[in-house]
Amino acid sequence: MSRPLCPRCCRPLSHCLCALIPSLDSRTRVLILQHPSEVKHALNTARLAALGLTNAELCVGEMFCELERLLNPPGYRSCLLFPGEGATVLAAAPNELPLQLVVPDGTWRKASKLLHVNPLLAALPQVMLPAGGVSRYRLRKAPMAGALSTIEAIVQALEVVEAPSAFGELLRPFEALIEGQIEAMGEEVFARNHLPNL
Ligand SMILES: [Zn+2]
C-alpha cells in the first residue's frame, strides 16, 4: 500500500514540506525543464524551486513541442543555464530586459541530451554560475566536484542576477528534506556512502 502524498510538494503527507516553502518574487523568470525520469526522484529539488518562486514554471518532458512559446515570453530574454563552450558568466544586469533563466534539471549529462533533442534550446545563449559554489547536496553523488542541485543553482543564479537580493529562503524545504533523508538512512550508512574518503 502506498502512502498518501501531498498533492503540492509530492512528499508523503506525514513529511509534507509545504509549510517551509516560501513564496518569493523575482524580476528574473525561471523556467525549469525536467526529464520525466527525474519526477519520481525522492529529492525532486526542481519542484521545490518552482513552488517557492512566484515567477517560475516547471515543465516535464523530453522533447518540448511548446518550446517556442516557452522560450519567448513577452518582456524577457531567455538564457540557458549550462556551462557549454562560449557560456558567459552570469552577472547583474539591472538595466537590461529581465532574464528568463532556462534551467535543465538533473545532471549535465542529462542536460546535454535535452539540448541534443531540442535544437531551440541549444540555440539559446548560455550562461554559467561564477565558480566556487559549494553544494549542500550530500546525498546524490555529484558528477563533478562543486556540482550543485537544481535548486541550489537557481538560488545562486538569482542572487547574482538580482544582487543584493537574497533567495536563501528557497532552500529551507530542501535542507529539511536532506536532514530527513540522512536521519532515515542512519548516520553510519550515510558516512560510509556519501562522504569522501579522507
Ligand atoms: Zn506538501
Residues whose N, C-alpha, C, O or C-beta is under 5 A from the ligand:
A	BS01	ZN	C6 R8 C9 C16 L17 C18
